[in-house]
Amino acid sequence: MTTASKLQEKTREQQAASTEAGIDSISRGSIITMGVASAVIGLWALACLVSAMVGSGGPIALIKGWFSAISGM
């Protein structure tokens, strides 16, 4: 191998390592973003359920109201 080809090979390896590090940080950021979004959606759903229970008079009243809404009675 000549000196020029060794230098080119080393440059390619450095570029590959740099690209891989960039992809890893993007993947990590995407995972964190999706986890935060999932947590926010879950908390919103829980808040809606608690609000429905408070508004209907408790969990039993909520279930009765839900069944009456579904059955149309």
C-alpha positions as CSV (number, residue, x, y, z in Angstrom):
1,M,0.0,0.0,0.0
2,T,1.3,3.4,-0.8
3,T,1.3,6.3,1.6
4,A,-1.5,8.1,-0.4
5,S,-3.8,5.0,-0.2
6,K,-3.1,4.6,3.5
7,L,-4.0,8.3,4.0
8,Q,-7.2,7.8,2.0
9,E,-8.1,4.8,4.0
10,K,-7.6,6.6,7.3
11,T,-9.7,9.5,6.0
12,R,-12.5,7.1,5.1
13,E,-12.4,5.5,8.5
14,Q,-12.5,8.9,10.2
15,Q,-15.5,10.0,8.1
16,A,-17.3,6.8,8.8
17,A,-16.7,7.2,12.5
18,S,-17.9,10.8,12.4
19,T,-21.1,9.8,10.5
20,E,-21.8,6.9,12.8
21,A,-21.5,9.3,15.8
22,G,-23.9,11.7,14.2
23,I,-26.4,9.0,13.5
24,D,-26.2,7.7,17.1
25,S,-26.9,11.2,18.5
26,I,-29.9,11.6,16.1
27,S,-31.2,8.2,17.1
28,R,-30.8,9.0,20.8
29,G,-32.6,12.3,20.3
30,S,-35.4,10.6,18.5
31,I,-35.9,8.0,21.2
32,I,-35.9,10.7,23.9
33,T,-38.4,12.8,21.9
34,M,-40.8,9.9,21.4
35,G,-40.5,8.9,25.1
36,V,-41.4,12.4,26.2
37,A,-44.3,12.6,23.7
38,S,-45.6,9.3,25.0
39,A,-45.4,10.4,28.6
40,V,-47.3,13.6,27.8
41,I,-50.0,11.7,26.0
42,G,-50.4,9.2,28.8
43,L,-50.6,12.0,31.4
44,W,-53.2,13.8,29.3
45,A,-55.3,10.6,29.1
46,L,-55.1,10.1,32.8
47,A,-56.1,13.7,33.5
48,C,-59.1,13.2,31.1
49,L,-60.1,10.0,32.9
50,V,-59.9,11.6,36.4
51,S,-61.9,14.6,35.1
52,A,-64.6,12.4,33.7
53,M,-64.8,10.5,37.0
54,V,-65.1,13.8,39.0
55,G,-67.7,15.2,36.6
56,S,-69.9,12.1,36.6
57,G,-69.8,11.5,40.3
58,G,-67.3,8.6,40.7
59,P,-66.1,5.6,38.8
60,I,-69.4,3.6,39.1
61,A,-71.4,6.5,37.7
62,L,-68.8,6.9,34.9
63,I,-69.2,3.2,33.9
64,K,-73.0,3.4,34.1
65,G,-72.9,6.5,32.0
66,W,-70.6,4.9,29.5
67,F,-72.8,1.8,29.1
68,S,-76.0,3.9,28.7
69,A,-74.2,6.0,26.0
70,I,-73.1,2.9,24.2
71,S,-76.5,1.1,24.4
72,G,-78.6,4.2,23.8
73,M,-80.8,3.7,26.9
